Amino acid sequence: MQVVRDAERARRAYERARATEDKEQKRLYLEARVAEVEARNVELDKFVEQLDQLLGATLDLDDFLDFDALKATPEIPPFQPGIVATAEPAVERDGFMPAPLNAMQRLVPGAKGKHERLVAEAEAAYERAVRERSKREQDRQAALAEARLGHDELAAKLISRAEAQNAEIDAFRMRFEAGEAADVVEYFSLVLDASRYPAGFPRHHKMAFVPESKQLVIEYELPSVTIIPTARQYRYVRARDAIEESSRPATQTRSLYASIVAQVTLRTIHEVFEADRTNKLETIVFNG
């Protein structure tokens, strides 16, 4: 009977522990789901705020594109020859020589002659080691010189490439300052390319410049209304273990989209005029 009671107590203890573990796992799961909803809502609110601040986001920035900022500075990697940079230690003669005979050893018949033979053999081994080390040192120096030559050639190519690119930038600057239409278009295209929009915005535009009237025509691809999230908020429904979204009202979507179109228009015109430090433009025609 005692064995039966002990087994029953053990079973009940196991069930209580199992129930506690299940309860804790459910609590952690619910916390994870709630945290997921909170993270989604934070991300959603942040994106909508970015849509609301499209114009404001650029007002504190200087949209002028400095030609010097377009220039390249060659990044030359450090010379790293590896093991060939370090010479082997010199061969030490003493490391080859047998120990000198002590007073007792000198009294042994034939010991002196045997020691002399050992010294002669050691001398020969030492000279051989010196020659081998000298050969390896020559090979190392040759490899080091080859590595340095390769590094110098790479550095020269990088410098030459950067100089050629920078020469093109200088020529681009001169053509722009002279008011050549293609280069005026290229410059202001780079200005708009540098403008940072939230994810999902199209970045396509076309330009044409009329030098006689100093007029810049911009065709800009506006985002579609789908850029606006359909969800207004996320919530976790515990009964169904589901994350559901409440829809954004149609009036809010229309209002926000109208604001986006207006902001992109004003932002584009602002960025181009602000970048025009040399008064190349008098008029901007914007087609969205």
C-alpha positions as CSV (number, residue, x, y, z in Angstrom):
1,M,0.0,0.0,0.0
2,Q,2.9,2.4,0.8
3,V,4.3,1.9,-2.6
4,V,1.0,2.7,-4.2
5,R,0.6,5.9,-2.2
6,D,4.2,7.0,-3.1
7,A,3.5,6.4,-6.8
8,E,0.3,8.4,-6.5
9,R,2.1,11.3,-4.8
10,A,4.8,11.2,-7.5
11,R,2.1,11.3,-10.2
12,R,0.3,14.3,-8.7
13,A,3.6,16.2,-8.3
14,Y,4.5,15.5,-11.9
15,E,1.1,16.8,-13.0
16,R,1.4,19.9,-10.9
17,A,4.8,20.6,-12.4
18,R,3.5,20.0,-15.9
19,A,0.6,22.3,-15.3
20,T,2.9,25.0,-14.0
21,E,5.2,24.7,-17.0
22,D,2.2,24.8,-19.4
23,K,0.9,27.9,-17.7
24,E,4.3,29.6,-18.0
25,Q,4.7,28.7,-21.7
26,K,1.2,30.2,-22.4
27,R,2.1,33.4,-20.5
28,L,5.4,33.8,-22.5
29,Y,3.5,33.1,-25.8
30,L,0.9,35.7,-25.0
31,E,3.6,38.3,-24.1
32,A,5.4,37.5,-27.4
33,R,2.2,38.0,-29.4
34,V,1.4,41.3,-27.6
35,A,5.0,42.5,-28.2
36,E,4.7,41.6,-31.9
37,V,1.6,43.7,-32.2
38,E,3.3,46.6,-30.4
39,A,6.3,46.4,-32.7
40,R,4.0,46.4,-35.8
41,N,2.1,49.5,-34.5
42,V,5.4,51.3,-33.8
43,E,6.7,50.6,-37.3
44,L,3.3,51.5,-38.8
45,D,3.2,54.8,-36.9
46,K,6.8,55.6,-37.8
47,F,6.2,55.1,-41.5
48,V,3.0,57.2,-41.5
49,E,4.9,60.0,-39.7
50,Q,7.6,59.8,-42.4
51,L,4.8,60.3,-45.0
52,D,3.6,63.3,-43.1
53,Q,7.1,64.8,-42.9
54,L,8.3,64.4,-46.5
55,L,8.8,68.1,-47.0
56,G,10.0,68.9,-43.5
57,A,12.6,66.1,-43.7
58,T,14.5,68.0,-46.4
59,L,14.3,71.6,-45.1
60,D,17.2,71.2,-42.6
61,L,19.4,69.6,-45.3
62,D,21.7,71.4,-47.7
63,D,20.8,70.0,-51.1
64,F,23.8,71.6,-52.9
65,L,25.9,69.0,-54.5
66,D,29.6,69.9,-54.2
67,F,31.6,68.7,-57.2
68,D,34.5,68.0,-54.9
69,A,32.4,65.7,-52.9
70,L,32.0,63.6,-56.1
71,K,35.7,63.1,-56.4
72,A,37.3,59.8,-55.5
73,T,40.1,59.3,-53.0
74,P,42.0,56.2,-53.8
75,E,41.9,53.7,-50.9
76,I,45.2,52.0,-51.1
77,P,45.5,48.9,-49.0
78,P,48.5,48.7,-46.7
79,F,51.5,46.7,-47.8
80,Q,51.2,43.3,-46.1
81,P,53.9,41.0,-47.4
82,G,53.3,38.4,-44.7
83,I,56.1,36.0,-43.7
84,V,58.5,37.1,-46.4
85,A,58.9,40.4,-44.5
86,T,60.9,38.8,-41.7
87,A,64.3,37.3,-42.2
88,E,65.4,34.1,-40.5
89,P,67.7,34.4,-37.5
90,A,71.4,34.1,-38.4
91,V,72.9,30.6,-38.1
92,E,74.8,30.4,-34.8
93,R,78.0,28.4,-35.0
94,D,78.0,27.4,-31.4
95,G,74.8,25.5,-31.9
96,F,76.7,23.0,-34.1
97,M,79.8,22.5,-32.1
98,P,80.3,19.6,-29.8
99,A,81.0,20.3,-26.1
100,P,84.7,20.7,-25.4
101,L,86.5,17.9,-23.7
102,N,87.0,18.2,-20.0
103,A,90.2,17.2,-18.2
104,M,89.1,13.6,-17.5
105,Q,87.9,13.1,-21.1
106,R,91.3,14.3,-22.5
107,L,93.0,11.3,-20.7
108,V,90.9,8.8,-22.6
109,P,92.9,7.2,-25.5
110,G,91.6,8.4,-28.9
111,A,89.2,10.9,-27.3
112,K,91.1,13.9,-28.8
113,G,91.0,12.5,-32.3
114,K,87.4,11.6,-32.1
115,H,86.6,15.1,-30.8
116,E,88.5,16.7,-33.7
117,R,86.5,14.6,-36.2
118,L,83.3,15.8,-34.5
119,V,84.4,19.4,-34.7
120,A,85.2,19.0,-38.4
121,E,81.8,17.4,-39.1
122,A,80.1,20.2,-37.1
123,E,82.0,22.8,-39.1
124,A,80.9,21.3,-42.3
125,A,77.3,21.1,-41.1
126,Y,77.5,24.8,-40.0
127,E,78.8,25.9,-43.3
128,R,76.1,24.0,-45.1
129,A,73.4,25.5,-42.9
130,V,74.9,29.0,-43.6
131,R,74.7,28.4,-47.3
132,E,71.2,27.1,-47.2
133,R,70.1,30.0,-45.0
134,S,71.7,32.4,-47.5
135,K,69.8,30.8,-50.3
136,R,66.5,31.1,-48.5
137,E,67.3,34.7,-47.6
138,Q,67.9,35.5,-51.3
139,D,64.6,33.8,-52.1
140,R,62.8,35.7,-49.4
141,Q,64.2,39.0,-50.5
142,A,63.2,38.3,-54.1
143,A,59.7,37.4,-53.0
144,L,59.5,40.5,-50.9
145,A,60.6,42.6,-53.8
146,E,58.0,41.0,-56.0
147,A,55.3,41.5,-53.4
148,R,56.3,45.2,-53.0
149,L,56.3,45.6,-56.8
150,G,52.8,44.1,-57.0
151,H,51.6,46.4,-54.3
152,D,53.1,49.5,-56.0
153,E,51.5,48.5,-59.3
154,L,48.1,48.1,-57.6
155,A,48.5,51.5,-55.8
156,A,49.5,53.1,-59.1
157,K,46.3,51.7,-60.8
158,L,44.1,52.9,-58.0
159,I,45.6,56.4,-58.1
160,S,45.4,56.6,-61.9
161,R,41.8,55.5,-61.8
162,A,40.9,58.1,-59.2
163,E,42.8,60.8,-61.1
164,A,40.9,59.9,-64.3
165,Q,37.6,60.0,-62.4
166,N,38.5,63.3,-60.8
167,A,39.5,64.8,-64.2
168,E,36.1,63.8,-65.5
169,I,34.5,65.5,-62.5
170,D,36.5,68.7,-63.2
171,A,35.4,68.6,-66.9
172,F,31.8,68.0,-65.8
173,R,32.1,71.1,-63.5
174,M,33.4,73.2,-66.3
175,R,30.6,72.1,-68.7
176,F,28.0,72.7,-66.0
177,E,29.4,76.2,-65.2
178,A,29.3,76.9,-69.0
179,G,25.6,76.0,-68.9
180,E,25.7,73.1,-71.3
181,A,22.2,71.6,-71.3
182,A,23.2,67.9,-70.9
183,D,25.4,68.7,-67.9
184,V,22.9,70.9,-66.2
185,V,20.4,68.1,-66.5
186,E,23.0,65.6,-65.2
187,Y,23.8,67.8,-62.2
188,F,20.2,68.3,-61.1
189,S,19.5,64.6,-61.7
190,L,22.3,63.8,-59.2
191,V,20.7,66.2,-56.7
192,L,17.4,64.4,-56.9
193,D,19.1,61.0,-56.8
194,A,20.7,62.0,-53.5
195,S,17.3,62.8,-52.0
196,R,16.3,60.1,-49.5
197,Y,12.6,58.9,-49.4
198,P,11.0,56.2,-47.3
199,A,11.0,52.7,-48.6
200,G,8.7,52.0,-51.5
201,F,8.9,55.4,-53.2
202,P,9.7,55.3,-56.9
203,R,12.9,57.1,-57.8
204,H,12.4,57.7,-61.5
205,H,12.5,61.1,-63.1
206,K,13.4,62.7,-66.4
207,M,14.6,66.3,-67.1
208,A,15.1,68.7,-69.9
209,F,16.9,72.1,-69.8
210,V,16.2,75.0,-72.1
211,P,19.3,77.3,-71.8
212,E,17.6,80.3,-73.6
213,S,14.9,80.6,-70.9
214,K,16.9,78.9,-68.1
215,Q,13.9,76.6,-67.7
216,L,14.2,73.1,-66.2
217,V,11.4,70.6,-67.0
218,I,11.1,67.7,-64.6
219,E,8.9,64.7,-65.1
220,Y,8.7,62.9,-61.8
221,E,7.1,59.6,-61.0
222,L,4.9,60.0,-58.0
223,P,4.0,57.1,-55.8
224,S,0.6,55.5,-56.2
225,V,-1.9,55.5,-53.4
226,T,-0.8,52.0,-52.4
227,I,2.2,53.7,-50.7
228,I,-0.2,54.4,-47.8
229,P,-0.7,51.4,-45.4
230,T,-4.2,50.1,-45.5
231,A,-4.0,49.3,-41.8
232,R,-4.6,52.0,-39.2
233,Q,-3.7,49.8,-36.3
234,Y,-3.0,46.2,-35.3
235,R,-4.5,44.4,-32.4
236,Y,-4.1,40.9,-30.9
237,V,-7.3,38.9,-30.5
238,R,-6.6,36.3,-27.8
239,A,-9.7,34.2,-28.4
240,R,-8.6,33.4,-32.0
241,D,-4.9,33.8,-31.4
242,A,-4.8,36.2,-34.4
243,I,-3.4,39.6,-35.2
244,E,-6.0,41.7,-36.9
245,E,-5.9,45.1,-38.4
246,S,-8.4,47.9,-38.3
247,S,-8.7,49.6,-41.7
248,R,-7.5,53.1,-42.4
249,P,-10.6,55.3,-43.2
250,A,-10.9,56.2,-46.9
251,T,-11.0,59.9,-46.1
252,Q,-7.7,59.7,-44.2
253,T,-6.1,57.8,-47.1
254,R,-7.3,60.4,-49.6
255,S,-6.1,63.3,-47.4
256,L,-2.7,61.7,-46.7
257,Y,-2.2,60.9,-50.4
258,A,-3.0,64.5,-51.5
259,S,-0.5,65.6,-48.9
260,I,2.1,63.3,-50.3
261,V,1.7,64.5,-53.8
262,A,1.9,68.1,-52.7
263,Q,4.9,67.5,-50.5
264,V,6.8,65.6,-53.2
265,T,6.2,68.4,-55.6
266,L,7.3,71.2,-53.3
267,R,10.2,69.1,-52.0
268,T,11.5,68.4,-55.5
269,I,11.3,72.1,-56.5
270,H,12.9,73.2,-53.2
271,E,15.8,70.7,-53.6
272,V,16.6,71.8,-57.1
273,F,16.4,75.5,-56.4
274,E,18.5,75.1,-53.2
275,A,21.2,73.2,-55.2
276,D,21.3,76.0,-57.8
277,R,24.1,78.1,-56.3
278,T,25.2,79.5,-59.7
279,N,21.7,80.7,-60.8
280,K,21.4,78.3,-63.7
281,L,17.6,78.2,-63.4
282,E,14.8,80.8,-63.4
283,T,11.9,78.4,-63.9
284,I,11.0,74.9,-63.0
285,V,8.2,73.1,-64.7
286,F,7.1,70.1,-62.6
287,N,5.1,67.3,-64.1
288,G,4.1,64.6,-61.6
